[in-house]
Amino acid sequence: MSRQTEYEFTLPVGFTDQDGGVHRQGVMRMATAMDEIVPMRDPRVRNNQAYLAVILLSRVITRLGTLPMISTAVIENLYVADLSYLQALYRRINEEGKTTFTVTCPACQTKHEVDLAELGGS
């Protein structure tokens, strides 16, 4: 049985490139220990701990639309809604190894499986 290590996602808003193209579909891989260790050596993280998320995401997002690479500049220019979405997805994938969870409807108490990777919209 193989383990899933890559997860597709759809950003709520999307990254707009310099030509006006919007990139919403992407893939995030599970992080390695090195993915979390290396950014701690970066002076940008030492000066501002919030920058850790930028570097981490630039390391684990393997595809975003048709962009040739995912740099820290791409992550820096995401809308806050997209950044928050990606941080939640990162935590879900790396802390639990899955993107699905069960929620209960407050009105009817019915349980539903929700996939965080699909919550960005279509």
N, CA and C atoms as an extended XYZ file, in Angstrom:
366
Properties=species:S:1:pos:R:3:atomname:S:1:resname:S:1:resid:I:1 pbc="F F F"
N         0.847       -1.184        0.000 N   MET     1
C         0.000        0.000        0.000 CA  MET     1
C         0.889        1.243        0.000 C   MET     1
N         0.683        2.104       -0.965 N   SER     2
C         1.520        3.294       -1.036 CA  SER     2
C         0.882        4.444       -0.265 C   SER     2
N         1.712        5.292        0.235 N   ARG     3
C         1.279        6.447        1.014 CA  ARG     3
C         1.161        7.651        0.098 C   ARG     3
N         0.101        8.424        0.288 N   GLN     4
C        -0.070        9.642       -0.505 CA  GLN     4
C         0.833       10.717        0.077 C   GLN     4
N         1.662       11.306       -0.776 N   THR     5
C         2.583       12.353       -0.323 CA  THR     5
C         2.383       13.671       -1.062 C   THR     5
N         1.537       13.668       -2.082 N   GLU     6
C         1.240       14.893       -2.811 CA  GLU     6
C        -0.262       15.109       -2.837 C   GLU     6
N        -0.666       16.390       -2.710 N   TYR     7
C        -2.080       16.732       -2.616 CA  TYR     7
C        -2.387       17.887       -3.556 C   TYR     7
N        -3.416       17.701       -4.383 N   GLU     8
C        -3.848       18.775       -5.271 CA  GLU     8
C        -4.703       19.756       -4.486 C   GLU     8
N        -4.688       21.018       -4.916 N   PHE     9
C        -5.508       22.035       -4.255 CA  PHE     9
C        -5.964       23.075       -5.273 C   PHE     9
N        -6.956       23.843       -4.867 N   THR    10
C        -7.448       24.975       -5.657 CA  THR    10
C        -7.485       26.186       -4.745 C   THR    10
N        -6.727       27.216       -5.078 N   LEU    11
C        -6.696       28.425       -4.259 CA  LEU    11
C        -8.034       29.167       -4.336 C   LEU    11
N        -8.444       29.779       -3.232 N   PRO    12
C        -9.696       30.547       -3.243 CA  PRO    12
C        -9.680       31.722       -4.222 C   PRO    12
N        -8.550       32.439       -4.313 N   VAL    13
C        -8.455       33.619       -5.174 CA  VAL    13
C        -7.540       33.344       -6.360 C   VAL    13
N        -6.325       32.949       -6.092 N   GLY    14
C        -5.365       32.633       -7.137 CA  GLY    14
C        -4.266       33.670       -7.255 C   GLY    14
N        -3.110       33.210       -7.685 N   PHE    15
C        -1.944       34.065       -7.899 CA  PHE    15
C        -2.024       34.666       -9.301 C   PHE    15
N        -1.860       35.982       -9.391 N   THR    16
C        -1.872       36.664      -10.681 CA  THR    16
C        -0.435       36.959      -11.092 C   THR    16
N        -0.041       36.413      -12.239 N   ASP    17
C         1.331       36.631      -12.701 CA  ASP    17
C         1.457       37.983      -13.395 C   ASP    17
N         2.667       38.327      -13.843 N   GLN    18
C         2.938       39.643      -14.434 CA  GLN    18
C         2.192       39.881      -15.737 C   GLN    18
N         1.713       38.808      -16.383 N   ASP    19
C         0.962       38.948      -17.630 CA  ASP    19
C        -0.546       38.957      -17.394 C   ASP    19
N        -0.957       38.904      -16.128 N   GLY    20
C        -2.376       38.906      -15.797 CA  GLY    20
C        -3.006       37.528      -15.719 C   GLY    20
N        -2.216       36.480      -15.933 N   GLY    21
C        -2.735       35.111      -15.828 CA  GLY    21
C        -2.976       34.750      -14.372 C   GLY    21
N        -4.071       34.057      -14.106 N   VAL    22
C        -4.403       33.657      -12.744 CA  VAL    22
C        -4.140       32.164      -12.590 C   VAL    22
N        -3.418       31.808      -11.537 N   HIS    23
C        -3.029       30.420      -11.262 CA  HIS    23
C        -3.690       29.978       -9.963 C   HIS    23
N        -4.590       28.994      -10.043 N   ARG    24
C        -5.320       28.536       -8.853 CA  ARG    24
C        -5.074       27.066       -8.534 C   ARG    24
N        -4.840       26.238       -9.544 N   GLN    25
C        -4.659       24.796       -9.337 CA  GLN    25
C        -3.202       24.525       -8.992 C   GLN    25
N        -2.997       23.715       -7.972 N   GLY    26
C        -1.628       23.413       -7.588 CA  GLY    26
C        -1.486       22.077       -6.908 C   GLY    26
N        -0.256       21.783       -6.531 N   VAL    27
C         0.072       20.548       -5.823 CA  VAL    27
C         1.024       20.897       -4.687 C   VAL    27
N         0.730       20.340       -3.512 N   MET    28
C         1.613       20.482       -2.357 CA  MET    28
C         2.056       19.086       -1.931 C   MET    28
N         3.336       18.950       -1.654 N   ARG    29
C         3.852       17.663       -1.163 CA  ARG    29
C         4.008       17.731        0.346 C   ARG    29
N         4.084       16.558        0.962 N   MET    30
C         4.361       16.511        2.393 CA  MET    30
C         5.759       17.075        2.640 C   MET    30
N         5.930       17.724        3.766 N   ALA    31
C         7.226       18.306        4.120 CA  ALA    31
C         8.151       17.242        4.713 C   ALA    31
N         9.428       17.466        4.512 N   THR    32
C        10.437       16.641        5.159 CA  THR    32
C        10.979       17.410        6.369 C   THR    32
N        11.740       16.730        7.189 N   ALA    33
C        12.363       17.414        8.324 CA  ALA    33
C        13.259       18.550        7.828 C   ALA    33
N        13.963       18.310        6.732 N   MET    34
C        14.860       19.328        6.189 CA  MET    34
C        14.085       20.561        5.729 C   MET    34
N        12.864       20.370        5.216 N   ASP    35
C        12.046       21.512        4.804 CA  ASP    35
C        11.784       22.454        5.975 C   ASP    35
N        11.704       21.917        7.165 N   GLU    36
C        11.446       22.751        8.334 CA  GLU    36
C        12.736       23.258        8.986 C   GLU    36
N        13.840       22.554        8.770 N   ILE    37
C        15.119       22.945        9.374 CA  ILE    37
C        15.799       24.075        8.591 C   ILE    37
N        15.870       23.934        7.280 N   VAL    38
C        16.597       24.890        6.442 CA  VAL    38
C        16.121       26.336        6.621 C   VAL    38
N        14.817       26.602        6.638 N   PRO    39
C        14.394       28.001        6.781 CA  PRO    39
C        14.837       28.663        8.086 C   PRO    39
N        15.083       27.875        9.106 N   MET    40
C        15.505       28.447       10.389 CA  MET    40
C        16.878       29.099       10.289 C   MET    40
N        17.642       28.725        9.272 N   ARG    41
C        18.965       29.328        9.049 CA  ARG    41
C        18.889       30.628        8.255 C   ARG    41
N        17.721       30.883        7.662 N   ASP    42
C        17.546       32.035        6.783 CA  ASP    42
C        17.439       33.317        7.611 C   ASP    42
N        18.209       34.360        7.282 N   PRO    43
C        18.152       35.612        8.047 CA  PRO    43
C        16.776       36.276        8.016 C   PRO    43
N        16.009       36.052        6.942 N   ARG    44
C        14.658       36.632        6.882 CA  ARG    44
C        13.764       36.047        7.969 C   ARG    44
N        13.973       34.790        8.298 N   VAL    45
C        13.192       34.141        9.361 CA  VAL    45
C        13.691       34.615       10.721 C   VAL    45
N        14.987       34.764       10.854 N   ARG    46
C        15.535       35.245       12.136 CA  ARG    46
C        15.054       36.649       12.444 C   ARG    46
N        14.881       37.473       11.401 N   ASN    47
C        14.395       38.838       11.588 CA  ASN    47
C        12.886       38.926       11.752 C   ASN    47
N        12.170       37.943       11.204 N   ASN    48
C        10.712       37.959       11.250 CA  ASN    48
C        10.205       36.524       11.162 C   ASN    48
N         9.769       35.955       12.281 N   GLN    49
C         9.310       34.562       12.328 CA  GLN    49
C         8.160       34.286       11.366 C   GLN    49
N         7.369       35.290       11.045 N   ALA    50
C         6.247       35.099       10.127 CA  ALA    50
C         6.735       34.679        8.735 C   ALA    50
N         7.976       35.004        8.406 N   TYR    51
C         8.520       34.662        7.095 CA  TYR    51
C         8.762       33.159        6.941 C   TYR    51
N         8.761       32.442        8.046 N   LEU    52
C         8.943       30.989        8.007 CA  LEU    52
C         7.905       30.346        7.096 C   LEU    52
N         6.657       30.773        7.189 N   ALA    53
C         5.592       30.203        6.358 CA  ALA    53
C         5.860       30.426        4.879 C   ALA    53
N         6.392       31.582        4.536 N   VAL    54
C         6.685       31.896        3.133 CA  VAL    54
C         7.715       30.912        2.582 C   VAL    54
N         8.775       30.701        3.317 N   ILE    55
C         9.837       29.797        2.850 CA  ILE    55
C         9.343       28.355        2.823 C   ILE    55
N         8.642       27.939        3.863 N   LEU    56
C         8.122       26.564        3.896 CA  LEU    56
C         7.227       26.283        2.690 C   LEU    56
N         6.292       27.177        2.447 N   LEU    57
C         5.377       26.954        1.323 CA  LEU    57
C         6.098       26.960       -0.015 C   LEU    57
N         7.110       27.807       -0.165 N   SER    58
C         7.848       27.828       -1.430 CA  SER    58
C         8.617       26.526       -1.644 C   SER    58
N         8.911       25.809       -0.570 N   ARG    59
C         9.624       24.540       -0.668 CA  ARG    59
C         8.695       23.367       -0.971 C   ARG    59
N         7.463       23.400       -0.446 N   VAL    60
C         6.591       22.222       -0.557 CA  VAL    60
C         5.529       22.314       -1.649 C   VAL    60
N         5.286       23.506       -2.181 N   ILE    61
C         4.361       23.611       -3.306 CA  ILE    61
C         5.152       23.283       -4.563 C   ILE    61
N         4.767       22.196       -5.211 N   THR    62
C         5.527       21.718       -6.362 CA  THR    62
C         4.964       22.217       -7.688 C   THR    62
N         3.708       22.682       -7.665 N   ARG    63
C         3.117       23.208       -8.890 CA  ARG    63
C         2.049       24.216       -8.524 C   ARG    63
N         1.980       25.291       -9.287 N   LEU    64
C         0.907       26.272       -9.170 CA  LEU    64
C         0.607       26.768      -10.575 C   LEU    64
N        -0.508       26.291      -11.109 N   GLY    65
C        -0.866       26.638      -12.478 CA  GLY    65
C         0.241       26.262      -13.434 C   GLY    65
N         0.622       27.203      -14.283 N   THR    66
C         1.677       26.941      -15.270 CA  THR    66
C         2.985       27.647      -14.920 C   THR    66
N         3.097       28.103      -13.672 N   LEU    67
C         4.339       28.768      -13.267 CA  LEU    67
C         5.507       27.801      -13.362 C   LEU    67
N         6.652       28.252      -13.867 N   PRO    68
C         7.797       27.354      -14.008 CA  PRO    68
C         8.420       26.953      -12.669 C   PRO    68
N         8.283       27.818      -11.656 N   MET    69
C         8.808       27.490      -10.328 CA  MET    69
C         8.054       28.295       -9.275 C   MET    69
N         8.087       27.789       -8.058 N   ILE    70
C         7.429       28.469       -6.949 CA  ILE    70
C         8.515       29.056       -6.054 C   ILE    70
N         8.695       30.349       -6.154 N   SER    71
C         9.722       31.040       -5.367 CA  SER    71
C         9.078       31.723       -4.166 C   SER    71
N         9.911       32.247       -3.283 N   THR    72
C         9.376       33.015       -2.157 CA  THR    72
C         8.634       34.246       -2.667 C   THR    72
N         9.058       34.798       -3.811 N   ALA    73
C         8.363       35.964       -4.373 CA  ALA    73
C         6.922       35.626       -4.747 C   ALA    73
N         6.692       34.421       -5.250 N   VAL    74
C         5.322       33.997       -5.571 CA  VAL    74
C         4.494       33.953       -4.299 C   VAL    74
N         5.016       33.323       -3.261 N   ILE    75
C         4.276       33.196       -1.998 CA  ILE    75
C         4.047       34.574       -1.380 C   ILE    75
N         5.044       35.440       -1.440 N   GLU    76
C         4.908       36.803       -0.897 CA  GLU    76
C         3.783       37.583       -1.560 C   GLU    76
N         3.484       37.265       -2.812 N   ASN    77
C         2.485       38.016       -3.568 CA  ASN    77
C         1.118       37.346       -3.633 C   ASN    77
N         0.917       36.314       -2.833 N   LEU    78
C        -0.407       35.699       -2.740 CA  LEU    78
C        -1.333       36.606       -1.939 C   LEU    78
N        -2.618       36.528       -2.222 N   TYR    79
C        -3.586       37.222       -1.389 CA  TYR    79
C        -3.640       36.520       -0.032 C   TYR    79
N        -3.994       37.236        1.003 N   VAL    80
C        -4.030       36.686        2.361 CA  VAL    80
C        -4.950       35.469        2.428 C   VAL    80
N        -6.066       35.496        1.721 N   ALA    81
C        -6.983       34.345        1.721 CA  ALA    81
C        -6.277       33.090        1.214 C   ALA    81
N        -5.465       33.228        0.172 N   ASP    82
C        -4.730       32.090       -0.371 CA  ASP    82
C        -3.629       31.634        0.579 C   ASP    82
N        -2.923       32.579        1.177 N   LEU    83
C        -1.875       32.235        2.132 CA  LEU    83
C        -2.465       31.482        3.317 C   LEU    83
N        -3.558       31.951        3.858 N   SER    84
C        -4.210       31.278        4.982 CA  SER    84
C        -4.664       29.873        4.600 C   SER    84
N        -5.243       29.758        3.418 N   TYR    85
C        -5.688       28.454        2.912 CA  TYR    85
C        -4.514       27.479        2.834 C   TYR    85
N        -3.391       27.934        2.260 N   LEU    86
C        -2.219       27.069        2.105 CA  LEU    86
C        -1.602       26.688        3.446 C   LEU    86
N        -1.596       27.609        4.395 N   GLN    87
C        -1.065       27.287        5.717 CA  GLN    87
C        -1.929       26.223        6.399 C   GLN    87
N        -3.248       26.330        6.267 N   ALA    88
C        -4.146       25.328        6.858 CA  ALA    88
C        -3.951       23.978        6.176 C   ALA    88
N        -3.807       23.977        4.857 N   LEU    89
C        -3.569       22.740        4.126 CA  LEU    89
C        -2.238       22.115        4.539 C   LEU    89
N        -1.207       22.932        4.676 N   TYR    90
C         0.112       22.451        5.108 CA  TYR    90
C         0.008       21.749        6.463 C   TYR    90
N        -0.663       22.412        7.412 N   ARG    91
C        -0.817       21.801        8.741 CA  ARG    91
C        -1.576       20.490        8.659 C   ARG    91
N        -2.647       20.477        7.905 N   ARG    92
C        -3.479       19.274        7.792 CA  ARG    92
C        -2.686       18.119        7.190 C   ARG    92
N        -1.973       18.381        6.116 N   ILE    93
C        -1.194       17.334        5.447 CA  ILE    93
C        -0.079       16.814        6.347 C   ILE    93
N         0.644       17.721        6.982 N   ASN    94
C         1.849       17.326        7.704 CA  ASN    94
C         1.616       16.906        9.144 C   ASN    94
N         0.550       17.345        9.751 N   GLU    95
C         0.278       16.921       11.119 CA  GLU    95
C        -0.564       15.659       11.162 C   GLU    95
N        -1.422       15.478       10.167 N   GLU    96
C        -2.319       14.328       10.179 CA  GLU    96
C        -2.138       13.425        8.968 C   GLU    96
N        -1.444       13.898        7.937 N   GLY    97
C        -1.223       13.090        6.753 CA  GLY    97
C        -2.457       12.920        5.887 C   GLY    97
N        -3.420       13.803        6.036 N   LYS    98
C        -4.628       13.707        5.218 CA  LYS    98
C        -5.232       15.096        5.063 C   LYS    98
N        -6.142       15.224        4.115 N   THR    99
C        -6.803       16.503        3.914 CA  THR    99
C        -8.295       16.424        4.208 C   THR    99
N        -8.798       15.234        4.505 N   THR   100
C       -10.224       15.101        4.789 CA  THR   100
C       -10.482       15.065        6.288 C   THR   100
N       -11.641       15.570        6.663 N   PHE   101
C       -12.069       15.492        8.051 CA  PHE   101
C       -13.586       15.487        8.095 C   PHE   101
N       -14.144       15.093        9.233 N   THR   102
C       -15.594       14.992        9.386 CA  THR   102
C       -16.123       16.227       10.082 C   THR   102
N       -17.199       16.787        9.522 N   VAL   103
C       -17.870       17.923       10.135 CA  VAL   103
C       -19.332       17.549       10.365 C   VAL   103
N       -19.951       18.212       11.330 N   THR   104
C       -21.358       17.969       11.630 CA  THR   104
C       -22.159       19.226       11.348 C   THR   104
N       -23.229       19.074       10.588 N   CYS   105
C       -24.106       20.194       10.267 CA  CYS   105
C       -24.789       20.662       11.554 C   CYS   105
N       -24.662       21.947       11.893 N   PRO   106
C       -25.276       22.434       13.127 CA  PRO   106
C       -26.802       22.411       13.087 C   PRO   106
N       -27.370       22.448       11.898 N   ALA   107
C       -28.831       22.472       11.787 CA  ALA   107
C       -29.451       21.083       11.910 C   ALA   107
N       -28.898       20.111       11.171 N   CYS   108
C       -29.527       18.785       11.148 CA  CYS   108
C       -28.703       17.689       11.814 C   CYS   108
N       -27.491       18.022       12.266 N   GLN   109
C       -26.595       17.084       12.943 CA  GLN   109
C       -26.090       15.950       12.041 C   GLN   109
N       -26.210       16.115       10.723 N   THR   110
C       -25.701       15.128        9.786 CA  THR   110
C       -24.192       15.288        9.660 C   THR   110
N       -23.477       14.172        9.646 N   LYS   111
C       -22.025       14.201        9.497 CA  LYS   111
C       -21.662       14.133        8.015 C   LYS   111
N       -20.665       14.948        7.624 N   HIS   112
C       -20.199       15.005        6.242 CA  HIS   112
C       -18.680       14.941        6.233 C   HIS   112
N       -18.130       14.257        5.217 N   GLU   113
C       -16.694       14.268        4.984 CA  GLU   113
C       -16.371       15.485        4.126 C   GLU   113
N       -15.408       16.285        4.551 N   VAL   114
C       -15.002       17.472        3.813 CA  VAL   114
C       -13.525       17.333        3.482 C   VAL   114
N       -13.189       17.650        2.234 N   ASP   115
C       -11.801       17.598        1.800 CA  ASP   115
C       -11.271       19.016        1.746 C   ASP   115
N       -10.331       19.338        2.635 N   LEU   116
C        -9.761       20.683        2.715 CA  LEU   116
C        -9.142       21.098        1.391 C   LEU   116
N        -8.597       20.143        0.643 N   ALA   117
C        -7.966       20.469       -0.629 CA  ALA   117
C        -8.983       20.964       -1.650 C   ALA   117
N       -10.270       20.661       -1.450 N   GLU   118
C       -11.302       21.099       -2.380 CA  GLU   118
C       -12.017       22.362       -1.912 C   GLU   118
N       -11.755       22.838       -0.702 N   LEU   119
C       -12.472       23.983       -0.167 CA  LEU   119
C       -12.104       25.303       -0.811 C   LEU   119
N       -11.047       25.345       -1.584 N   GLY   120
C       -10.647       26.594       -2.215 CA  GLY   120
C       -11.650       27.069       -3.244 C   GLY   120
N       -12.473       26.209       -3.721 N   GLY   121
C       -13.465       26.593       -4.705 CA  GLY   121
C       -13.113       26.042       -6.068 C   GLY   121
N       -13.995       26.279       -7.006 N   SER   122
C       -13.745       25.761       -8.358 CA  SER   122
C       -14.004       26.814       -9.392 C   SER   122
